[in-house]
Every structure is written in structure tokens, then in C-alpha cells.
Amino acid sequence: MPFFTTRARTPRLAPELDDVELARLLKRLRSTNRSSPAGATDIYVAQIAQFLDQDPQNFDRRAHRLSVLAGFLSESHLPAAWVQREPRNVSALILCSWAELEHSRGSRVLTDGSATWSRCQLAASLDPQNPAPWVVMLGIARLERAHRGQVFEIWDEIVARDRWHREAYLSMLHYLGPQESGSLGQAIDFVDSLLTRMPPNAPCAAVELEVHLMRYHSAKARGGAEALLARDQWHSTQTARFLDRAQDTWPRAAFFSHAAAVSDLNLLAYALTAAGRLRGAAPVFEAIGGRVTRWPWNSEGDPLAVFEYARNRAR
């Protein structure tokens, strides 16, 4: 992937990461939304449909694009309008359901959970090999506090279709974590169970780093002496070995090939600066090239300001 750049770029929030075509679509949607006359819904829908028709069997790339579009359109009428026009279009069904899931993040309540679920089931029946409808169903099950057995059944459906699906592994990690149905110990056990089988450059490789961040932020949130000593966790033998491997391999242009690799590099840059490994963080910031993700930088404040301060320290 084209990570490296010859100059430091001004930091900007880039949900599209390094997907140039997705960035162009988002730009068109912003500009047409401002300048197009009323009743131009068909124009917007056609742009989205044409874009999502590309490379239909690349489930990793499609999941990234659907996720970004769902967040971008979570307050828009466009996903629902597309489904109304094409009620059996798989991409329309998934995008509409995913957008509704994103819209519910704040309130933690789906407006019509049964309808959202039904659209996912229809999409799954129309495209049986596609893991994306099941990924959305996993998000719905988490949101609605479904029975654990049901959650794991959905999880099994995803990994049967895409063994190392990034979004699914991160979703399960947080489901098993202390903020939802489990505990920090359960989240750690989940990741430990993967390490002997998961390829080091798998699309879901960031789950190992995410669980270290979960433990770090849990210690900081408890306050007192634990918060003061939270940084020490980065120097434990297992965590230090992981950071050694990641800082050596992850920034290499040919190491990762999945769509959200830049997001993983943001996680790594944050972790390395939190651990005081500024020299190791420098090439990671270079690989990021100013494409900032909200998480994990927003855990410390304004994500752009925190990112730029950390990058300047690494220089």
C-alpha cells in the first residue's frame, strides 16, 4: 500500500484512510449535497451504487467502504431512499442497515430494530457468501444486548465466510470487554486464543494492539496509583515484544494489504508514543502521512491536536 510520503502532511481526519476513490466519492457527495437542486436523490444514489459495484468479491475493501459510507450517511435519507428504489439490492440493504446502526450509536437504541434485522437477513439470503450482512447483525446483537449464544452464532457465520474479518474481530473484542458483556480478562483471553493461529499481517492483526490499549485505558480510568503506573504496562515482556515486532513490520509498505491498514498504523503510533518509544514511532507517523483516525487520539482530547503533538515529539 502507498503509505510513505516524502513530506509531512497537515493532519486531517480521514475516515476513508488511503482509499482515493472513496475520498473522491465523499467529496462529490458533500459538494452535490450543497449545490444540487431538490429532488437530486437519484444522482446521489447512482453515484453510491456505481461505486459499490466495484470489486464485489473483495469483502475486506467493501466492508471498509460500507462502514465509512454508513457513518457519513447516518443522518441522511439516501440509504433508505436507495432501498425503496431497489428493495433487493444487496449493497443498498447493507448500507441502509449499517447507517441505521451508526445513527443509533448515541442513543443506544435502534428506531426499528426488527426492520433493520430483516434487511440484513434478506441481504444474507441474496448473497450467501457475503459476510457484511452478518457483521451488521453482530452490531445489532451487541447494541440490543442479545443472548451470548446468539452473538457467537452470528460470529461463527462471519468467520465461516471471511476467516480474518477485521471489523468482526474488533467487534467481538469490544463485546467481550468490560464496557459490554464481559471483562478485561475475557477480552485478553479472546485475543490470546488467536495468537498462535492468526497470521502476523492478517486484516484483524490490530486486535492484539486494541486489547493492550483497552488494558492501558482501563488502568488510567481507575485513577490513583494505577493511573500513574498505567504506562508501565508497555514495558512488560509480552507487550514490549509485540511493540518491537509491530514497529519493525507494520510501517513497511508491503506488509499489510487490507483496506484499514492506515487505521492500524494510527493505533500503533499512539501506543508507541504512550510507551515513550518516540524513535520507533517516527517511521509510523511517516507512513500515516497525516491521515488521522478519531480513535485512539480522541481518548486524550481533540484528535488532530493530540496527533500533531505526538508526531512533533516523535520528530
Salt bridges, closest charged atoms under 4 A:
GLU16 OE2 - ARG12 NH1 3.03
ASP19 OD2 - ARG61 NH1 3.13
ASP19 OD2 - ARG65 NE 2.74
ASP42 OD1 - ARG85 NE 2.56
GLU75 OE2 - HIS103 ND1 3.07
GLU100 OE1 - ARG119 NH2 2.36
GLU102 OE2 - ARG105 NH2 3.43
GLU157 OE1 - ARG161 NH1 2.70
GLU180 OE2 - ARG142 NH2 2.43
GLU208 OE2 - ARG245 NH2 3.64
GLU210 OE1 - HIS174 NE2 3.98
GLU226 OE1 - ARG222 NE 2.60
ASP244 OD1 - ARG277 NH1 2.70
ASP248 OD2 - ARG252 NH2 3.04
ASP264 OD1 - ARG166 NH2 2.59
ASP264 OD2 - HIS258 NE2 2.71
GLU300 OE2 - LYS220 NZ 3.12
